Amino acid sequence: MIDKIATGAFSAGHTQMIAQMEQMRAQATGSGIAPASGLPSTASLSTPSFGSVLDRTIRHVDNLQHLAADKQQAVDMGLSDDLTGAMLESQKASVAFSAMMQVRNKLTTAFDEIMNISL
């Protein structure tokens, strides 16, 4: 009797697994994923130009450097005792500047490679 229960349970589980596999196969061979409705099309989205993104990034890095300099000056003059805040702002500005320089170097390398392509 226990053998029949175990065999019957295995058979039902096996049948269920086969049914799930057939459903997955039907989905895989079907028409694919339907596009989401209600989302704006990519044609209606405006993408910023490379120059505007670069300009905005340079301005952001410049603002970080000015903020760090102002906090450091306030600590130096005794107007503020927030040495930790000044050091954090200084590190933020340093990391942002380093990242910007790495991007510049990559762009320069890519430009040099494009200029060296023989036509």
Residue frames as qw, qx, qy, qz and C-alpha x, y, z in Angstrom:
[[0.000, 0.885, 0.466, 0.000, 0.00, 0.00, 0.00],
 [0.292, -0.792, 0.127, 0.521, 2.85, 2.40, 0.77],
 [0.421, -0.096, 0.617, 0.658, 4.38, 1.50, -2.59],
 [0.216, 0.648, 0.648, 0.336, 1.16, 2.49, -4.35],
 [0.134, -0.941, -0.217, 0.221, 1.03, 5.86, -2.55],
 [0.382, -0.601, 0.362, 0.601, 4.65, 6.63, -3.34],
 [0.373, 0.143, 0.706, 0.585, 4.24, 5.53, -6.96],
 [0.119, 0.788, 0.582, 0.159, 0.99, 7.49, -7.30],
 [0.211, -0.900, -0.050, 0.378, 2.52, 10.63, -5.77],
 [0.401, -0.379, 0.514, 0.657, 5.55, 10.35, -8.04],
 [0.325, 0.400, 0.725, 0.458, 3.34, 9.87, -11.06],
 [0.027, 0.909, 0.414, -0.023, 1.21, 12.93, -10.24],
 [0.297, -0.801, 0.175, 0.488, 4.31, 15.05, -9.62],
 [0.443, -0.112, 0.651, 0.606, 5.87, 13.73, -12.79],
 [0.260, 0.644, 0.651, 0.306, 2.75, 14.59, -14.78],
 [0.096, -0.952, -0.197, 0.216, 2.68, 18.08, -13.31],
 [0.388, -0.591, 0.390, 0.590, 6.34, 18.63, -14.17],
 [0.401, 0.202, 0.707, 0.546, 5.74, 17.47, -17.76],
 [0.131, 0.839, 0.517, 0.106, 2.79, 19.88, -18.04],
 [0.222, -0.892, 0.043, 0.392, 4.95, 22.77, -16.80],
 [0.437, -0.313, 0.572, 0.620, 7.70, 21.89, -19.26],
 [0.334, 0.490, 0.690, 0.415, 5.19, 21.84, -22.11],
 [0.007, -0.946, -0.306, 0.106, 3.91, 25.28, -21.07],
 [0.334, -0.731, 0.290, 0.519, 7.46, 26.64, -21.02],
 [0.444, 0.011, 0.686, 0.576, 8.16, 25.14, -24.43],
 [0.232, 0.740, 0.590, 0.223, 4.99, 26.73, -25.82],
 [0.136, -0.950, -0.075, 0.272, 6.03, 30.10, -24.40],
 [0.436, -0.511, 0.471, 0.572, 9.54, 29.77, -25.80],
 [0.333, 0.156, 0.728, 0.579, 8.32, 28.94, -29.30],
 [0.158, 0.799, 0.559, -0.158, 5.50, 31.49, -29.18],
 [0.342, 0.841, 0.185, 0.376, 5.47, 35.04, -30.46],
 [0.468, 0.238, -0.328, 0.785, 7.89, 36.24, -27.79],
 [0.207, -0.456, -0.514, 0.696, 7.45, 38.94, -25.24],
 [0.128, 0.808, 0.486, 0.306, 4.70, 41.40, -25.89],
 [0.257, 0.350, -0.164, 0.886, 5.68, 45.08, -25.61],
 [0.141, -0.437, -0.636, 0.620, 4.49, 46.88, -22.52],
 [0.043, 0.708, 0.495, 0.502, 1.48, 49.09, -23.05],
 [0.330, -0.913, -0.238, 0.009, 1.20, 52.55, -21.61],
 [0.595, -0.485, 0.157, 0.622, 4.92, 53.29, -21.79],
 [0.290, 0.857, -0.128, -0.406, 6.18, 56.16, -23.93],
 [0.889, 0.392, 0.069, 0.225, 7.91, 55.14, -27.11],
 [0.654, -0.346, 0.116, 0.663, 11.62, 55.74, -27.43],
 [0.351, 0.479, 0.347, 0.726, 11.02, 58.15, -30.29],
 [0.213, -0.871, -0.264, -0.356, 9.18, 60.53, -27.97],
 [0.668, -0.651, -0.043, 0.358, 11.97, 60.56, -25.38],
 [0.346, 0.894, -0.212, 0.188, 14.52, 63.27, -25.89],
 [0.867, -0.212, -0.091, 0.441, 18.08, 62.21, -25.30],
 [0.163, -0.933, 0.138, 0.290, 20.55, 64.88, -24.23],
 [0.657, 0.685, -0.280, 0.142, 23.49, 65.56, -26.47],
 [0.838, -0.073, -0.272, 0.468, 26.96, 64.39, -25.53],
 [0.291, 0.435, -0.157, 0.838, 28.14, 67.98, -25.22],
 [0.451, -0.618, -0.007, -0.644, 25.41, 68.91, -22.76],
 [0.905, -0.378, -0.194, 0.023, 26.10, 65.84, -20.60],
 [0.717, 0.125, -0.216, 0.651, 29.82, 66.60, -20.62],
 [0.037, 0.550, -0.090, 0.830, 29.23, 70.26, -19.78],
 [0.669, -0.592, -0.097, -0.439, 26.85, 69.36, -16.93],
 [0.914, -0.226, -0.221, 0.256, 29.39, 66.89, -15.54],
 [0.515, 0.295, -0.201, 0.779, 32.24, 69.40, -15.67],
 [0.246, -0.609, 0.037, -0.753, 30.10, 71.97, -13.88],
 [0.834, -0.488, -0.175, -0.189, 29.17, 69.40, -11.21],
 [0.825, -0.053, -0.233, 0.513, 32.84, 68.54, -10.57],
 [0.239, 0.458, -0.122, 0.847, 33.69, 72.24, -10.43],
 [0.511, -0.629, -0.057, -0.583, 30.91, 72.83, -7.87],
 [0.903, -0.353, -0.221, 0.110, 32.20, 69.94, -5.75],
 [0.654, 0.150, -0.208, 0.712, 35.69, 71.45, -5.79],
 [0.051, -0.554, 0.057, -0.829, 34.40, 74.91, -4.82],
 [0.723, -0.572, -0.151, -0.357, 32.32, 73.44, -2.00],
 [0.881, -0.192, -0.235, 0.363, 35.33, 71.51, -0.68],
 [0.434, 0.326, -0.158, 0.825, 37.52, 74.61, -0.87],
 [0.316, -0.628, -0.035, -0.710, 34.92, 76.70, 0.99],
 [0.841, -0.501, -0.171, -0.115, 34.62, 74.11, 3.77],
 [0.796, -0.010, -0.210, 0.567, 38.40, 73.84, 4.08],
 [0.192, 0.485, -0.090, 0.849, 38.74, 77.61, 4.23],
 [0.550, -0.646, -0.099, -0.520, 36.06, 77.80, 6.94],
 [0.896, -0.361, -0.181, 0.186, 37.94, 75.22, 9.02],
 [0.638, 0.211, -0.139, 0.727, 41.27, 77.01, 8.44],
 [0.014, -0.536, 0.043, -0.843, 39.84, 80.35, 9.52],
 [0.063, -0.070, -0.777, 0.623, 38.20, 78.89, 12.61],
 [0.479, -0.031, -0.073, -0.874, 34.67, 79.61, 11.41],
 [0.896, -0.059, -0.213, -0.384, 33.78, 75.94, 11.49],
 [0.360, -0.507, 0.770, -0.144, 34.93, 72.96, 13.49],
 [0.902, 0.237, 0.259, -0.249, 33.56, 70.42, 10.99],
 [0.088, -0.606, 0.721, 0.323, 36.90, 68.93, 9.96],
 [0.485, 0.099, 0.867, 0.051, 35.26, 65.62, 9.07],
 [0.508, 0.729, 0.409, -0.207, 32.79, 67.32, 6.73],
 [0.176, 0.859, -0.342, -0.339, 35.58, 69.29, 5.08],
 [0.247, -0.397, 0.852, 0.234, 37.64, 66.14, 4.54],
 [0.538, 0.349, 0.766, -0.052, 34.64, 64.26, 3.13],
 [0.445, 0.843, 0.151, -0.263, 33.88, 67.06, 0.68],
 [0.002, 0.747, -0.584, -0.318, 37.53, 67.16, -0.31],
 [0.386, -0.131, 0.900, 0.151, 37.52, 63.40, -0.99],
 [0.549, 0.598, 0.558, -0.173, 34.27, 63.66, -2.98],
 [0.320, 0.885, -0.149, -0.304, 35.80, 66.36, -5.13],
 [0.165, -0.577, 0.758, 0.254, 38.99, 64.34, -5.58],
 [0.498, 0.134, 0.855, 0.053, 37.14, 61.18, -6.64],
 [0.506, 0.751, 0.367, -0.214, 34.89, 63.11, -9.02],
 [0.172, 0.852, -0.376, -0.321, 37.89, 64.86, -10.59],
 [0.305, -0.362, 0.857, 0.205, 39.78, 61.56, -10.96],
 [0.554, 0.385, 0.737, -0.041, 36.77, 59.93, -12.63],
 [0.416, 0.863, 0.102, -0.269, 36.40, 62.89, -14.97],
 [0.007, -0.735, 0.605, 0.306, 40.09, 62.66, -15.91],
 [0.452, -0.071, 0.879, 0.131, 39.75, 58.94, -16.64],
 [0.547, 0.652, 0.511, -0.122, 36.83, 59.66, -18.96],
 [0.227, 0.897, -0.218, -0.309, 38.88, 62.38, -20.65],
 [0.227, -0.516, 0.783, 0.264, 41.77, 59.98, -21.14],
 [0.537, 0.239, 0.808, 0.045, 39.48, 57.33, -22.63],
 [0.463, 0.819, 0.275, -0.199, 37.95, 59.88, -25.00],
 [0.054, 0.828, -0.457, -0.319, 41.39, 61.11, -26.04],
 [0.378, -0.252, 0.867, 0.206, 42.55, 57.55, -26.71],
 [0.547, 0.492, 0.676, -0.044, 39.40, 56.80, -28.73],
 [0.336, 0.899, 0.007, -0.280, 39.84, 60.00, -30.75],
 [0.112, -0.669, 0.665, 0.314, 43.49, 59.15, -31.47],
 [0.481, 0.031, 0.866, 0.130, 42.48, 55.66, -32.63],
 [0.512, 0.712, 0.461, -0.135, 39.82, 57.09, -34.93],
 [0.192, 0.900, -0.239, -0.308, 42.28, 59.60, -36.39],
 [0.217, -0.515, 0.788, 0.258, 44.81, 56.81, -37.09],
 [0.707, 0.310, 0.631, -0.076, 42.32, 54.71, -39.07],
 [0.098, -0.298, 0.579, 0.753, 43.45, 54.56, -42.68],
 [0.630, 0.489, 0.318, -0.513, 40.78, 54.99, -45.30]]
